[in-house]
Amino acid sequence: MAYVFRNEQGRITGSASENLGAGWEFIADDTGEYIQYLESALTEIAPFRESDIQLARILEDLITLLIERDIIRFTDFPPAAQKRLNSRQDLRKKTQLSKLVDENRDFIY
C-alpha cells in the first residue's frame, strides 16, 4: 500500500506509506507507473547510498583507531551502539575469513 503525490503534469513526484494529507492519493504497489517511479528514485540516490557505505566504513575504522589509541573507550558508547559495532566487526571478520579460502583448492592463502 502506497500513497503518491503528483505534480501539475500528473507525474509522481513523491511517495509515502501513509496518506500525508491534501494531494496524496492511494496507488497499488504493483502499478507500473509506481514501480517505474521507485526505480527512477533508486537510480538517483545510488551515488548517495554508495557514499554513505564508504563513509560508514571510514567511521568504523576511525572508532577502532580511537579505541586502540585509548582516546575513547568502547564502554563510552551506549549499549545499542556497542552492539552495532560488535555486530559490524563480526561481519567484517567473517567476510575477510571467507575471502581467504579458495573453494577450488584445498588450502588457505
C-alpha positions as CSV (number, residue, x, y, z in Angstrom):
1,M,0.0,0.0,0.0
2,A,1.4,3.4,-1.0
3,Y,0.4,7.0,-1.4
4,V,1.8,9.2,-4.1
5,F,2.0,12.9,-4.8
6,R,1.8,14.1,-8.3
7,N,3.0,17.3,-10.0
8,E,0.8,19.5,-12.2
9,Q,1.6,17.3,-15.2
10,G,0.3,14.2,-13.3
11,R,3.8,12.6,-12.8
12,I,4.6,11.0,-9.5
13,T,7.0,13.2,-7.6
14,G,6.8,11.6,-4.1
15,S,5.7,8.5,-2.3
16,A,4.9,7.6,1.3
17,S,3.5,4.6,3.2
18,E,0.7,6.7,4.6
19,N,-1.6,9.5,3.5
20,L,0.2,12.7,4.3
21,G,-2.8,15.0,3.6
22,A,-4.1,17.0,0.7
23,G,-2.8,16.0,-2.7
24,W,-1.7,12.5,-1.7
25,E,-3.5,9.6,-3.4
26,F,-3.6,5.9,-2.9
27,I,-1.9,3.7,-5.5
28,A,-1.4,-0.1,-5.7
29,D,2.1,-1.3,-5.1
30,D,2.2,-3.2,-8.3
31,T,1.2,-0.3,-10.6
32,G,3.6,0.0,-13.5
33,E,3.8,3.8,-13.0
34,Y,4.6,3.5,-9.3
35,I,7.3,0.8,-9.9
36,Q,8.9,3.0,-12.6
37,Y,8.9,5.9,-10.2
38,L,10.6,3.8,-7.5
39,E,13.2,2.5,-9.9
40,S,14.0,6.0,-11.1
41,A,14.2,7.3,-7.5
42,L,16.6,4.5,-6.5
43,T,18.8,5.2,-9.5
44,E,19.0,8.9,-8.5
45,I,20.1,8.1,-4.9
46,A,22.5,5.3,-5.7
47,P,25.6,7.6,-5.6
48,F,24.5,8.8,-2.2
49,R,24.0,5.3,-0.9
50,E,27.4,4.3,-2.1
51,S,28.9,7.4,-0.4
52,D,27.1,6.5,2.8
53,I,28.5,3.0,2.7
54,Q,32.0,4.3,2.2
55,L,31.6,6.9,5.0
56,A,30.3,4.2,7.4
57,R,33.4,2.2,6.7
58,I,35.6,5.3,7.5
59,L,33.7,6.0,10.7
60,E,34.0,2.3,11.7
61,D,37.8,2.5,11.1
62,L,38.0,5.8,13.0
63,I,36.2,4.4,16.0
64,T,38.6,1.4,16.0
65,L,41.6,3.6,15.8
66,L,40.4,5.9,18.6
67,I,39.8,2.9,20.8
68,E,43.1,1.3,20.0
69,R,44.9,4.6,20.9
70,D,43.0,4.8,24.2
71,I,41.4,8.1,23.2
72,I,37.9,6.7,23.8
73,R,36.7,3.6,25.5
74,F,34.4,1.1,23.9
75,T,32.3,1.3,27.0
76,D,31.8,5.1,26.4
77,F,29.3,4.2,23.7
78,P,25.7,3.4,24.6
79,P,24.8,-0.3,24.8
80,A,22.9,-0.1,21.5
81,A,26.0,1.4,19.7
82,Q,28.3,-1.2,21.3
83,K,26.0,-4.0,20.0
84,R,26.0,-2.5,16.5
85,L,29.8,-2.0,16.5
86,N,30.3,-5.6,17.6
87,S,28.0,-6.9,15.0
88,R,29.8,-5.0,12.2
89,Q,33.1,-6.2,13.5
90,D,31.9,-9.8,13.4
91,L,30.5,-9.4,9.9
92,R,33.8,-7.9,8.7
93,K,35.9,-10.7,10.2
94,K,33.6,-13.4,8.7
95,T,33.8,-11.7,5.3
96,Q,37.6,-11.4,5.5
97,L,38.0,-15.1,6.5
98,S,35.7,-16.2,3.7
99,K,38.0,-14.5,1.2
100,L,41.0,-16.4,2.5
101,V,39.6,-19.8,1.4
102,D,39.7,-20.7,-2.2
103,E,36.9,-23.2,-2.7
104,N,38.6,-24.6,-5.8
105,R,41.7,-25.6,-3.8
106,D,42.4,-27.4,-0.5
107,F,44.4,-24.6,1.1
108,I,44.1,-21.2,2.7
109,Y,46.1,-18.2,1.3
